[in-house]
Amino acid sequence: MKTVPQEVAEALRAFALRMPGAVEDHPWGETVAQVNKKIFVFLGHDRTDGIFQFCVKLPESAAEALKRPGTEPAGYGMGKHGWVLIKVQADDRPNLDQFLRWVEESYRAVAPKKLVKAWDAGE
């Protein structure tokens, strides 16, 4: 049986990789989705503590996202550029639709306009 963090991780990865031009990569041993060689979602390392964390760039909704328990500005100075780290624990009841919207917002923030238009057109 899958845990909530595993289900969230799989759903976010699958959603991110459906976006035009999105590919998976593994820099620093971490799973990421990127477009045009730019990361739009960090999907974390494999963890044994039952927590899944992901990081997205939220130019429009970072302030709102940071109100959610388990969120914080991303480290390495990325937080000041709108990157937010979201942690999902085994006992969470996460709003997956909200998480998907954040992944999409991050994609829109880094993807070329041509690919965003393709996404909007359902291509």
N, CA, C and O atoms as a GROMACS GRO file, in nm:
protein
  492
    1MET      N    1   0.084  -0.118   0.000
    1MET     CA    2   0.000   0.000   0.000
    1MET      C    3   0.089   0.125   0.000
    1MET      O    4   0.186   0.134   0.075
    2LYS      N    5   0.055   0.219  -0.085
    2LYS     CA    6   0.133   0.343  -0.095
    2LYS      C    7   0.095   0.439   0.017
    2LYS      O    8  -0.019   0.442   0.064
    3THR      N    9   0.194   0.517   0.057
    3THR     CA   10   0.169   0.621   0.156
    3THR      C   11   0.123   0.747   0.085
    3THR      O   12   0.138   0.760  -0.037
    4VAL      N   13   0.068   0.840   0.162
    4VAL     CA   14   0.026   0.969   0.105
    4VAL      C   15   0.144   1.037   0.036
    4VAL      O   16   0.129   1.083  -0.077
    5PRO      N   17   0.262   1.046   0.103
    5PRO     CA   18   0.374   1.110   0.033
    5PRO      C   19   0.412   1.042  -0.099
    5PRO      O   20   0.447   1.110  -0.195
    6GLN      N   21   0.406   0.909  -0.104
    6GLN     CA   22   0.438   0.839  -0.229
    6GLN      C   23   0.336   0.870  -0.337
    6GLN      O   24   0.372   0.892  -0.453
    7GLU      N   25   0.208   0.873  -0.300
    7GLU     CA   26   0.103   0.904  -0.398
    7GLU      C   27   0.119   1.046  -0.452
    7GLU      O   28   0.104   1.069  -0.572
    8VAL      N   29   0.149   1.140  -0.364
    8VAL     CA   30   0.170   1.279  -0.407
    8VAL      C   31   0.290   1.287  -0.499
    8VAL      O   32   0.284   1.352  -0.604
    9ALA      N   33   0.400   1.223  -0.462
    9ALA     CA   34   0.521   1.226  -0.543
    9ALA      C   35   0.494   1.173  -0.684
    9ALA      O   36   0.535   1.234  -0.783
   10GLU      N   37   0.427   1.060  -0.692
   10GLU     CA   38   0.398   1.000  -0.823
   10GLU      C   39   0.305   1.088  -0.906
   10GLU      O   40   0.325   1.102  -1.027
   11ALA      N   41   0.205   1.146  -0.843
   11ALA     CA   42   0.111   1.232  -0.916
   11ALA      C   43   0.180   1.357  -0.969
   11ALA      O   44   0.158   1.396  -1.083
   12LEU      N   45   0.264   1.420  -0.887
   12LEU     CA   46   0.333   1.541  -0.931
   12LEU      C   47   0.431   1.511  -1.043
   12LEU      O   48   0.440   1.586  -1.141
   13ARG      N   49   0.506   1.402  -1.030
   13ARG     CA   50   0.602   1.364  -1.134
   13ARG      C   51   0.530   1.339  -1.267
   13ARG      O   52   0.570   1.392  -1.371
   14ALA      N   53   0.423   1.260  -1.263
   14ALA     CA   54   0.349   1.229  -1.385
   14ALA      C   55   0.292   1.355  -1.448
   14ALA      O   56   0.300   1.373  -1.570
   15PHE      N   57   0.235   1.443  -1.368
   15PHE     CA   58   0.178   1.568  -1.418
   15PHE      C   59   0.286   1.655  -1.482
   15PHE      O   60   0.268   1.705  -1.593
   16ALA      N   61   0.397   1.673  -1.412
   16ALA     CA   62   0.505   1.758  -1.464
   16ALA      C   63   0.558   1.706  -1.597
   16ALA      O   64   0.585   1.785  -1.687
   17LEU      N   65   0.573   1.576  -1.609
   17LEU     CA   66   0.632   1.520  -1.730
   17LEU      C   67   0.535   1.517  -1.848
   17LEU      O   68   0.576   1.486  -1.960
   18ARG      N   69   0.408   1.547  -1.826
   18ARG     CA   70   0.311   1.559  -1.937
   18ARG      C   71   0.320   1.695  -2.005
   18ARG      O   72   0.267   1.712  -2.114
   19MET      N   73   0.386   1.789  -1.943
   19MET     CA   74   0.392   1.925  -1.998
   19MET      C   75   0.486   1.928  -2.118
   19MET      O   76   0.587   1.858  -2.120
   20PRO      N   77   0.453   2.009  -2.218
   20PRO     CA   78   0.535   2.014  -2.340
   20PRO      C   79   0.682   2.045  -2.309
   20PRO      O   80   0.713   2.141  -2.238
   21GLY      N   81   0.769   1.963  -2.364
   21GLY     CA   82   0.912   1.984  -2.349
   21GLY      C   83   0.971   1.939  -2.216
   21GLY      O   84   1.092   1.949  -2.196
   22ALA      N   85   0.888   1.891  -2.126
   22ALA     CA   86   0.937   1.851  -1.993
   22ALA      C   87   1.013   1.720  -2.000
   22ALA      O   88   0.973   1.626  -2.068
   23VAL      N   89   1.123   1.715  -1.928
   23VAL     CA   90   1.203   1.593  -1.916
   23VAL      C   91   1.245   1.577  -1.771
   23VAL      O   92   1.252   1.674  -1.695
   24GLU      N   93   1.273   1.454  -1.736
   24GLU     CA   94   1.322   1.424  -1.602
   24GLU      C   95   1.474   1.421  -1.604
   24GLU      O   96   1.536   1.376  -1.701
   25ASP      N   97   1.533   1.469  -1.497
   25ASP     CA   98   1.678   1.464  -1.482
   25ASP      C   99   1.709   1.435  -1.336
   25ASP      O  100   1.620   1.436  -1.251
   26HIS      N  101   1.837   1.408  -1.307
   26HIS     CA  102   1.876   1.370  -1.171
   26HIS      C  103   2.005   1.440  -1.128
   26HIS      O  104   2.103   1.373  -1.094
   27PRO      N  105   2.006   1.574  -1.130
   27PRO     CA  106   2.126   1.643  -1.082
   27PRO      C  107   2.136   1.629  -0.930
   27PRO      O  108   2.035   1.625  -0.860
   28TRP      N  109   2.255   1.622  -0.881
   28TRP     CA  110   2.281   1.614  -0.736
   28TRP      C  111   2.211   1.495  -0.672
   28TRP      O  112   2.190   1.495  -0.550
   29GLY      N  113   2.175   1.394  -0.750
   29GLY     CA  114   2.106   1.278  -0.697
   29GLY      C  115   1.959   1.303  -0.667
   29GLY      O  116   1.893   1.220  -0.604
   30GLU      N  117   1.908   1.416  -0.712
   30GLU     CA  118   1.769   1.453  -0.687
   30GLU      C  119   1.690   1.440  -0.816
   30GLU      O  120   1.744   1.461  -0.925
   31THR      N  121   1.562   1.404  -0.806
   31THR     CA  122   1.476   1.398  -0.923
   31THR      C  123   1.419   1.538  -0.948
   31THR      O  124   1.366   1.602  -0.857
   32VAL      N  125   1.429   1.583  -1.074
   32VAL     CA  126   1.374   1.712  -1.112
   32VAL      C  127   1.301   1.698  -1.245
   32VAL      O  128   1.326   1.605  -1.322
   33ALA      N  129   1.210   1.791  -1.270
   33ALA     CA  130   1.151   1.806  -1.404
   33ALA      C  131   1.200   1.940  -1.456
   33ALA      O  132   1.200   2.041  -1.385
   34GLN      N  133   1.242   1.938  -1.581
   34GLN     CA  134   1.292   2.061  -1.640
   34GLN      C  135   1.239   2.077  -1.780
   34GLN      O  136   1.195   1.982  -1.845
   35VAL      N  137   1.244   2.201  -1.825
   35VAL     CA  138   1.202   2.235  -1.960
   35VAL      C  139   1.306   2.332  -2.015
   35VAL      O  140   1.345   2.428  -1.949
   36ASN      N  141   1.351   2.305  -2.136
   36ASN     CA  142   1.451   2.390  -2.198
   36ASN      C  143   1.575   2.405  -2.108
   36ASN      O  144   1.634   2.512  -2.098
   37LYS      N  145   1.611   2.295  -2.042
   37LYS     CA  146   1.727   2.286  -1.952
   37LYS      C  147   1.713   2.371  -1.826
   37LYS      O  148   1.812   2.400  -1.758
   38LYS      N  149   1.589   2.412  -1.794
   38LYS     CA  150   1.564   2.488  -1.672
   38LYS      C  151   1.471   2.407  -1.582
   38LYS      O  152   1.366   2.360  -1.627
   39ILE      N  153   1.509   2.391  -1.459
   39ILE     CA  154   1.429   2.315  -1.364
   39ILE      C  155   1.305   2.394  -1.327
   39ILE      O  156   1.312   2.514  -1.299
   40PHE      N  157   1.189   2.326  -1.327
   40PHE     CA  158   1.068   2.392  -1.280
   40PHE      C  159   1.007   2.322  -1.159
   40PHE      O  160   0.918   2.377  -1.094
   41VAL      N  161   1.053   2.203  -1.128
   41VAL     CA  162   1.011   2.139  -1.002
   41VAL      C  163   1.120   2.043  -0.956
   41VAL      O  164   1.166   1.956  -1.031
   42PHE      N  165   1.160   2.062  -0.831
   42PHE     CA  166   1.250   1.969  -0.765
   42PHE      C  167   1.160   1.869  -0.692
   42PHE      O  168   1.075   1.908  -0.612
   43LEU      N  169   1.179   1.741  -0.721
   43LEU     CA  170   1.094   1.638  -0.660
   43LEU      C  171   1.165   1.561  -0.550
   43LEU      O  172   1.112   1.462  -0.500
   44GLY      N  173   1.281   1.605  -0.512
   44GLY     CA  174   1.347   1.552  -0.394
   44GLY      C  175   1.430   1.428  -0.416
   44GLY      O  176   1.437   1.371  -0.525
   45HIS      N  177   1.492   1.387  -0.306
   45HIS     CA  178   1.570   1.264  -0.298
   45HIS      C  179   1.479   1.154  -0.245
   45HIS      O  180   1.376   1.182  -0.184
   46ASP      N  181   1.518   1.030  -0.268
   46ASP     CA  182   1.448   0.921  -0.201
   46ASP      C  183   1.474   0.934  -0.053
   46ASP      O  184   1.589   0.947  -0.010
   47ARG      N  185   1.369   0.931   0.027
   47ARG     CA  186   1.382   0.948   0.172
   47ARG      C  187   1.326   0.826   0.242
   47ARG      O  188   1.237   0.758   0.191
   48THR      N  189   1.379   0.799   0.358
   48THR     CA  190   1.332   0.685   0.436
   48THR      C  191   1.251   0.729   0.557
   48THR      O  192   1.207   0.645   0.635
   49ASP      N  193   1.231   0.858   0.574
   49ASP     CA  194   1.161   0.908   0.693
   49ASP      C  195   1.011   0.932   0.669
   49ASP      O  196   0.944   0.989   0.755
   50GLY      N  197   0.959   0.889   0.554
   50GLY     CA  198   0.816   0.903   0.527
   50GLY      C  199   0.772   1.041   0.483
   50GLY      O  200   0.653   1.069   0.475
   51ILE      N  201   0.867   1.129   0.453
   51ILE     CA  202   0.834   1.264   0.409
   51ILE      C  203   0.869   1.278   0.261
   51ILE      O  204   0.973   1.230   0.216
   52PHE      N  205   0.782   1.344   0.187
   52PHE     CA  206   0.810   1.382   0.048
   52PHE      C  207   0.816   1.533   0.046
   52PHE      O  208   0.732   1.600   0.106
   53GLN      N  209   0.915   1.586  -0.021
   53GLN     CA  210   0.920   1.731  -0.036
   53GLN      C  211   0.945   1.767  -0.181
   53GLN      O  212   1.015   1.696  -0.253
   54PHE      N  213   0.886   1.878  -0.220
   54PHE     CA  214   0.909   1.927  -0.356
   54PHE      C  215   0.924   2.078  -0.349
   54PHE      O  216   0.883   2.142  -0.252
   55CYS      N  217   0.984   2.132  -0.453
   55CYS     CA  218   1.015   2.275  -0.454
   55CYS      C  219   0.975   2.331  -0.591
   55CYS      O  220   1.010   2.274  -0.694
   56VAL      N  221   0.901   2.441  -0.589
   56VAL     CA  222   0.853   2.504  -0.712
   56VAL      C  223   0.873   2.654  -0.707
   56VAL      O  224   0.882   2.714  -0.600
   57LYS      N  225   0.880   2.714  -0.824
   57LYS     CA  226   0.892   2.858  -0.836
   57LYS      C  227   0.751   2.917  -0.849
   57LYS      O  228   0.678   2.885  -0.942
   58LEU      N  229   0.715   3.003  -0.753
   58LEU     CA  230   0.580   3.058  -0.749
   58LEU      C  231   0.583   3.210  -0.752
   58LEU      O  232   0.571   3.275  -0.647
   59PRO      N  233   0.601   3.268  -0.870
   59PRO     CA  234   0.608   3.414  -0.878
   59PRO      C  235   0.479   3.484  -0.838
   59PRO      O  236   0.482   3.600  -0.796
   60GLU      N  237   0.366   3.416  -0.850
   60GLU     CA  238   0.237   3.478  -0.819
   60GLU      C  239   0.182   3.436  -0.683
   60GLU      O  240   0.118   3.516  -0.616
   61SER      N  241   0.207   3.314  -0.642
   61SER     CA  242   0.139   3.264  -0.523
   61SER      C  243   0.231   3.220  -0.409
   61SER      O  244   0.188   3.147  -0.320
   62ALA      N  245   0.356   3.262  -0.411
   62ALA     CA  246   0.451   3.221  -0.305
   62ALA      C  247   0.401   3.264  -0.167
   62ALA      O  248   0.406   3.184  -0.073
   63ALA      N  249   0.355   3.387  -0.154
   63ALA     CA  250   0.311   3.436  -0.022
   63ALA      C  251   0.196   3.351   0.031
   63ALA      O  252   0.193   3.317   0.150
   64GLU      N  253   0.104   3.316  -0.055
   64GLU     CA  254  -0.009   3.232  -0.013
   64GLU      C  255   0.038   3.090   0.020
   64GLU      O  256  -0.006   3.032   0.119
   65ALA      N  257   0.126   3.036  -0.062
   65ALA     CA  258   0.176   2.901  -0.038
   65ALA      C  259   0.250   2.891   0.095
   65ALA      O  260   0.241   2.790   0.163
   66LEU      N  261   0.320   2.996   0.130
   66LEU     CA  262   0.398   2.994   0.254
   66LEU      C  263   0.311   2.995   0.379
   66LEU      O  264   0.363   2.977   0.489
   67LYS      N  265   0.182   3.016   0.365
   67LYS     CA  266   0.090   3.008   0.478
   67LYS      C  267   0.055   2.864   0.513
   67LYS      O  268   0.008   2.836   0.623
   68ARG      N  269   0.079   2.772   0.420
   68ARG     CA  270   0.048   2.630   0.443
   68ARG      C  271   0.150   2.572   0.540
   68ARG      O  272   0.270   2.594   0.525
   69PRO      N  273   0.102   2.496   0.639
   69PRO     CA  274   0.197   2.428   0.727
   69PRO      C  275   0.288   2.336   0.645
   69PRO      O  276   0.242   2.271   0.551
   70GLY      N  277   0.413   2.331   0.679
   70GLY     CA  278   0.507   2.246   0.607
   70GLY      C  279   0.572   2.312   0.487
   70GLY      O  280   0.639   2.245   0.409
   71THR      N  281   0.552   2.441   0.471
   71THR     CA  282   0.617   2.512   0.361
   71THR      C  283   0.716   2.613   0.417
   71THR      O  284   0.703   2.661   0.529
   72GLU      N  285   0.815   2.643   0.336
   72GLU     CA  286   0.915   2.742   0.373
   72GLU      C  287   0.983   2.792   0.248
   72GLU      O  288   0.982   2.724   0.145
   73PRO      N  289   1.044   2.909   0.254
   73PRO     CA  290   1.121   2.955   0.139
   73PRO      C  291   1.234   2.854   0.110
   73PRO      O  292   1.294   2.801   0.203
   74ALA      N  293   1.260   2.830  -0.015
   74ALA     CA  294   1.365   2.736  -0.052
   74ALA      C  295   1.501   2.789  -0.007
   74ALA      O  296   1.523   2.910   0.004
   75GLY      N  297   1.590   2.696   0.020
   75GLY     CA  298   1.724   2.732   0.064
   75GLY      C  299   1.813   2.779  -0.050
   75GLY      O  300   1.769   2.796  -0.164
   76TYR      N  301   1.938   2.800  -0.017
   76TYR     CA  302   2.040   2.843  -0.113
   76TYR      C  303   2.007   2.975  -0.180
   76TYR      O  304   2.049   3.000  -0.293
   77GLY      N  305   1.931   3.060  -0.111
   77GLY     CA  306   1.895   3.190  -0.166
   77GLY      C  307   1.785   3.186  -0.269
   77GLY      O  308   1.748   3.290  -0.324
   78MET      N  309   1.730   3.067  -0.297
   78MET     CA  310   1.626   3.056  -0.399
   78MET      C  311   1.492   3.114  -0.352
   78MET      O  312   1.411   3.158  -0.433
   79GLY      N  313   1.470   3.114  -0.221
   79GLY     CA  314   1.345   3.164  -0.166
   79GLY      C  315   1.318   3.309  -0.203
   79GLY      O  316   1.204   3.348  -0.223
   80LYS      N  317   1.424   3.388  -0.212
   80LYS     CA  318   1.404   3.529  -0.245
   80LYS      C  319   1.363   3.548  -0.392
   80LYS      O  320   1.326   3.658  -0.433
   81HIS      N  321   1.371   3.441  -0.469
   81HIS     CA  322   1.329   3.446  -0.610
   81HIS      C  323   1.196   3.373  -0.632
   81HIS      O  324   1.160   3.339  -0.744
   82GLY      N  325   1.124   3.348  -0.521
   82GLY     CA  326   0.992   3.288  -0.532
   82GLY      C  327   0.986   3.137  -0.523
   82GLY      O  328   0.880   3.080  -0.543
   83TRP      N  329   1.097   3.071  -0.495
   83TRP     CA  330   1.097   2.926  -0.481
   83TRP      C  331   1.049   2.887  -0.342
   83TRP      O  332   1.094   2.943  -0.242
   84VAL      N  333   0.957   2.791  -0.338
   84VAL     CA  334   0.896   2.747  -0.213
   84VAL      C  335   0.916   2.596  -0.199
   84VAL      O  336   0.896   2.520  -0.293
   85LEU      N  337   0.956   2.554  -0.079
   85LEU     CA  338   0.973   2.412  -0.046
   85LEU      C  339   0.849   2.367   0.029
   85LEU      O  340   0.810   2.428   0.129
   86ILE      N  341   0.787   2.260  -0.019
   86ILE     CA  342   0.665   2.206   0.041
   86ILE      C  343   0.695   2.064   0.090
   86ILE      O  344   0.745   1.981   0.014
   87LYS      N  345   0.665   2.038   0.215
   87LYS     CA  346   0.686   1.905   0.273
   87LYS      C  347   0.551   1.838   0.295
   87LYS      O  348   0.455   1.901   0.342
   88VAL      N  349   0.545   1.710   0.260
   88VAL     CA  350   0.424   1.630   0.277
   88VAL      C  351   0.460   1.513   0.366
   88VAL      O  352   0.549   1.434   0.333
   89GLN      N  353   0.392   1.502   0.480
   89GLN     CA  354   0.420   1.394   0.574
   89GLN      C  355   0.312   1.287   0.563
   89GLN      O  356   0.206   1.310   0.505
   90ALA      N  357   0.340   1.172   0.619
   90ALA     CA  358   0.250   1.056   0.608
   90ALA      C  359   0.110   1.085   0.659
   90ALA      O  360   0.013   1.031   0.605
   91ASP      N  361   0.096   1.169   0.762
   91ASP     CA  362  -0.036   1.195   0.819
   91ASP      C  363  -0.104   1.318   0.761
   91ASP      O  364  -0.210   1.358   0.809
   92ASP      N  365  -0.045   1.379   0.657
   92ASP     CA  366  -0.105   1.495   0.592
   92ASP      C  367  -0.226   1.455   0.509
   92ASP      O  368  -0.239   1.341   0.464
   93ARG      N  369  -0.314   1.550   0.491
   93ARG     CA  370  -0.425   1.538   0.397
   93ARG      C  371  -0.405   1.651   0.296
   93ARG      O  372  -0.473   1.753   0.301
   94PRO      N  373  -0.312   1.630   0.204
   94PRO     CA  374  -0.276   1.740   0.113
   94PRO      C  375  -0.383   1.768   0.008
   94PRO      O  376  -0.462   1.681  -0.028
   95ASN      N  377  -0.381   1.890  -0.038
   95ASN     CA  378  -0.469   1.932  -0.146
   95ASN      C  379  -0.391   1.911  -0.276
   95ASN      O  380  -0.320   2.000  -0.321
   96LEU      N  381  -0.406   1.793  -0.334
   96LEU     CA  382  -0.329   1.760  -0.454
   96LEU      C  383  -0.357   1.856  -0.569
   96LEU      O  384  -0.266   1.890  -0.644
   97ASP      N  385  -0.482   1.900  -0.584
   97ASP     CA  386  -0.514   1.995  -0.690
   97ASP      C  387  -0.432   2.123  -0.675
   97ASP      O  388  -0.384   2.178  -0.774
   98GLN      N  389  -0.416   2.169  -0.551
   98GLN     CA  390  -0.336   2.289  -0.528
   98GLN      C  391  -0.190   2.263  -0.564
   98GLN      O  392  -0.126   2.348  -0.627
   99PHE      N  393  -0.139   2.149  -0.527
   99PHE     CA  394  -0.001   2.114  -0.560
   99PHE      C  395   0.020   2.112  -0.711
   99PHE      O  396   0.121   2.161  -0.761
  100LEU      N  397  -0.076   2.056  -0.784
  100LEU     CA  398  -0.066   2.053  -0.931
  100LEU      C  399  -0.068   2.194  -0.988
  100LEU      O  400   0.004   2.224  -1.084
  101ARG      N  401  -0.151   2.281  -0.931
  101ARG     CA  402  -0.154   2.421  -0.977
  101ARG      C  403  -0.018   2.488  -0.954
  101ARG      O  404   0.027   2.567  -1.037
  102TRP      N  405   0.046   2.457  -0.842
  102TRP     CA  406   0.176   2.514  -0.814
  102TRP      C  407   0.281   2.463  -0.913
  102TRP      O  408   0.366   2.540  -0.957
  103VAL      N  409   0.276   2.335  -0.947
  103VAL     CA  410   0.369   2.282  -1.047
  103VAL      C  411   0.346   2.352  -1.181
  103VAL      O  412   0.441   2.387  -1.251
  104GLU      N  413   0.220   2.372  -1.216
  104GLU     CA  414   0.190   2.440  -1.342
  104GLU      C  415   0.237   2.585  -1.338
  104GLU      O  416   0.292   2.634  -1.437
  105GLU      N  417   0.218   2.654  -1.228
  105GLU     CA  418   0.265   2.792  -1.216
  105GLU      C  419   0.417   2.798  -1.233
  105GLU      O  420   0.470   2.888  -1.299
  106SER      N  421   0.486   2.703  -1.174
  106SER     CA  422   0.631   2.698  -1.185
  106SER      C  423   0.674   2.673  -1.330
  106SER      O  424   0.767   2.735  -1.381
  107TYR      N  425   0.604   2.580  -1.396
  107TYR     CA  426   0.632   2.552  -1.537
  107TYR      C  427   0.615   2.680  -1.619
  107TYR      O  428   0.701   2.715  -1.700
  108ARG      N  429   0.504   2.750  -1.599
  108ARG     CA  430   0.477   2.873  -1.673
  108ARG      C  431   0.584   2.979  -1.647
  108ARG      O  432   0.611   3.063  -1.733
  109ALA      N  433   0.644   2.976  -1.527
  109ALA     CA  434   0.745   3.076  -1.492
  109ALA      C  435   0.878   3.052  -1.564
  109ALA      O  436   0.954   3.146  -1.583
  110VAL      N  437   0.906   2.929  -1.603
  110VAL     CA  438   1.038   2.901  -1.662
  110VAL      C  439   1.032   2.853  -1.807
  110VAL      O  440   1.132   2.861  -1.878
  111ALA      N  441   0.918   2.804  -1.852
  111ALA     CA  442   0.909   2.748  -1.988
  111ALA      C  443   0.902   2.860  -2.093
  111ALA      O  444   0.850   2.968  -2.066
  112PRO      N  445   0.955   2.832  -2.211
  112PRO     CA  446   0.940   2.928  -2.321
  112PRO      C  447   0.791   2.949  -2.353
  112PRO      O  448   0.710   2.858  -2.339
  113LYS      N  449   0.758   3.070  -2.395
  113LYS     CA  450   0.618   3.104  -2.423
  113LYS      C  451   0.555   3.010  -2.524
  113LYS      O  452   0.436   2.978  -2.514
  114LYS      N  453   0.632   2.965  -2.620
  114LYS     CA  454   0.582   2.874  -2.722
  114LYS      C  455   0.531   2.744  -2.659
  114LYS      O  456   0.427   2.691  -2.699
  115LEU      N  457   0.604   2.693  -2.561
  115LEU     CA  458   0.563   2.569  -2.495
  115LEU      C  459   0.444   2.592  -2.401
  115LEU      O  460   0.358   2.505  -2.387
  116VAL      N  461   0.439   2.708  -2.338
  116VAL     CA  462   0.323   2.740  -2.253
  116VAL      C  463   0.198   2.748  -2.340
  116VAL      O  464   0.091   2.701  -2.299
  117LYS      N  465   0.209   2.805  -2.459
  117LYS     CA  466   0.095   2.811  -2.550
  117LYS      C  467   0.052   2.671  -2.593
  117LYS      O  468  -0.067   2.644  -2.606
  118ALA      N  469   0.148   2.583  -2.615
  118ALA     CA  470   0.117   2.445  -2.651
  118ALA      C  471   0.043   2.376  -2.536
  118ALA      O  472  -0.053   2.302  -2.559
  119TRP      N  473   0.086   2.401  -2.413
  119TRP     CA  474   0.019   2.345  -2.294
  119TRP      C  475  -0.125   2.396  -2.287
  119TRP      O  476  -0.217   2.319  -2.263
  120ASP      N  477  -0.142   2.526  -2.308
  120ASP     CA  478  -0.276   2.586  -2.302
  120ASP      C  479  -0.367   2.530  -2.412
  120ASP      O  480  -0.488   2.519  -2.394
  121ALA      N  481  -0.308   2.497  -2.525
  121ALA     CA  482  -0.385   2.442  -2.638
  121ALA      C  483  -0.410   2.292  -2.623
  121ALA      O  484  -0.480   2.232  -2.705
  122GLY      N  485  -0.354   2.233  -2.519
  122GLY     CA  486  -0.375   2.089  -2.496
  122GLY      C  487  -0.291   2.001  -2.584
  122GLY      O  488  -0.324   1.884  -2.606
  123GLU      N  489  -0.183   2.055  -2.635
  123GLU     CA  490  -0.096   1.976  -2.725
  123GLU      C  491   0.000   1.890  -2.646
  123GLU      O  492   0.081   1.818  -2.705
   0.00000   0.00000   0.00000
